[in-house]
Amino acid sequence: MKQTAVEQFAIALYECGYLQGNGDEIEKLLNTFKEMEKEQTLDFTRNAVRKILDEDRQNPFNLEQYYEQTYGGNK
């Protein structure tokens, strides 16, 4: 199974020594953030699919542009 970006980030923090504490507390916090990431992904996907289905053939929907508008890209 693939790891989410949140999981990869938590592992990187742990390996660099920035993430310390009780394992149960860390797991609970990680699960909270994973759920937030899941909701963001589902909301983004639902909205993108709606926009694609409403697409104007003269002005096609640009998924990357929609992502930039939603999350601000690499800012």
N, C-alpha and C positions, 0 to 999 in steps of 0.2 A: 504494500500500500504506500502511496506517495505521502510525503510529509508536507504539511502546509507551510507557508512562509513564516507563520507565527512559531511553529515548532522549530523550524530551522534557525530562526532568530534566537529562541530560547536556548537551543543547544550551543550556538555560537557564544552567547553570553556566559553560559556555564563553563565552556571550554576556556574562555579568556579569564575566568575567575570573577566575573561581575555578578553572577547569579549564585547567591548562597542562601542557606536557610533550611528550614524543615522541608523535607521532601514532599510531605502531604500538602503543605501550604503552597509550595511551588506548583505542584500538580493541579491544585484547585484553581490557582491564578491562571495557569496555562489553559486549563479547560474553559475558563471564563472568556479569555481572549480568543480562543479557537471558535467558540460559539459566536462571538462578535464578528469574527472574520467570515464565518459561514453565512451569517445573516447579511453582511455586506455583499458577499458574492452572489447570494440568491437574489437580493434586491436589484443589484446591478444587472444580472442576467435577465430577470423578469422585465425590467424597464427596457433593456436593449432589444429583447425579442419583440416587445410591443412596438418600439420605434421601427424595427426592421419590417414588421408586418404592415405598418402604416407608411412605408417608404414611398417616396415620390420618385418615379422612374427618371425624371429629369435631374433630380438632386439626390442621389443614392445615399443611404445612411452610412456614416463612417464610424465604425466601432472604436477605432483608436482615438478619434477626436472626441467621441462621447466619453471614453474613459478619462481623457485629459480634462474634460469639463467637469466630470464627476469627482475625480480624486486629485486633480492638479498635477498629474504626471510626476515627473521627477523633481519637483520643487522641494 
